[in-house]
Amino acid sequence: QLQASGGGLVQAGGSLRLSCAASGRTFNTYSIGWFRQVPGKEREFVAAIGWDGGTTDFRDSVKGRFTISRDNAKNMVYLQMKRLKPEDTALYYCAASRWLAATGRLQNYHTWGQGTHVTVSS
């Protein structure tokens, strides 16, 4: 199971760190991704990290602003978001994939956590 947390309300230009907590002993065999969704739109890829942290991937609009990291000893993945923009407002989900490397394809993810809301005010 996955549980995302850390969302909230922040002004444009601010920062937030999202956390994804995982249960289970196989966490370190999965890549983890972050996706986001706004009402009326499809869920979109944000960032992903491979099983050992050796690979990462980001959607173009967050490159240079977001970083992703993981601590396999704690079964945690973090999404550090900086210089936030109003268009980053969404419900953010973390998900697990059996792909070892970071992957941005939604279809590759088999387990999803509940979302955490991020609201960026202008």
N, C-alpha and C positions, 0 to 999 in steps of 0.2 A: 504494500500500500504506500501511497505517496501523499504527503500533506504539504501544501504550499502556504506560506505565510509571509508577512512583511509588507503587504500592500498598505496604501493609505492615500491621503491627500497631500499634495506637494505643489509648490509654485513652480512655474516654468523656470528652468535653469537649476532646479534642485536635484537632489539625489535620493534614491531609495535602494535598499538591498533586500531582495526577495530570497527566501530560503525554501528549500524543498527537502523535507525529512522523509526518509524511506525506512521501511521496516523490512526485515528479511535478511538472510545471510548471503543472498546472491546479488546484493546491490552492486558490488564491485565488478560484476560481470556484464552490467548493462551500461549503455550510454544513456544520458539524460538530456532531455530537451525542454525548452521553455517555448510556449506558444501563447498567443493572446487572441482575444475575440471581443469585438464590439457588437452590440445588437444589430441584426440585419446584415451582418457581414460574415464571411467565412473565417474560421479559425486560421491564423497565420503563424508561420514559424518565426521565432525571435532569435534563439540561440541554442546551441547544443554543445555537449562535451562528451568525449569518448570515455570508455570505461576506466582508463587510467589517467585521464586528464591530458593525454598526449595529443589529442586532436580537438579542435574547436571549430565552430562554424557560426556565422551570424548573418542575419538579413542585412542587406546593404544599408538600410536607413538607421541602423543602430551601431554600425561599425564605428569604432573610435569613441563611442559613448558608453557602451555596455561591455562588461566583462563577465565571464562565467568561470567558476572554479568548483572544485569538489574536494571533499574530505572523506575518503572511503573509510577511515577509522571511525568516523562519526555518522556514516551513512547520510551525508548532507551534500547538497549542491546549492551554490549561491549564484544569484544573478545581481551583480552590482550595476546599477543604472545611474548614470550621471548626465548632466545637462539635459534633463528631461524636457520634453516638449508636449504641448497639449495633444498632439496626435499620438502620443504614447499611451494615452488614456485607454484602458481596456481591462478586461478580466484576464488575468495571467494564470496559466496552467503549467505545471510541470508534468512530464511524462517519461516513461522508461521504454527503452528499445533494446531488443536483443542484438542489434548491430553493435559491434565493439567500437567502431569509430563514430565520431559525431555525424549525425545525419539530420537533414532538414526536411525530410519527407514525412509528412503526417502519417502516412500509411505504414510506416516502419515502427510505429509506437503502439504498444499493446496494453499498457497500464497508465491510467491517468489519475491525477489527484484532483481534488476540488480546487476551484480557482481562488485567487486573491485579487481584490480590486485595487487598481492603481488609477488615481485621478490626478491629472496635472492641470492646474488652473493657469490661465494666461494673465 
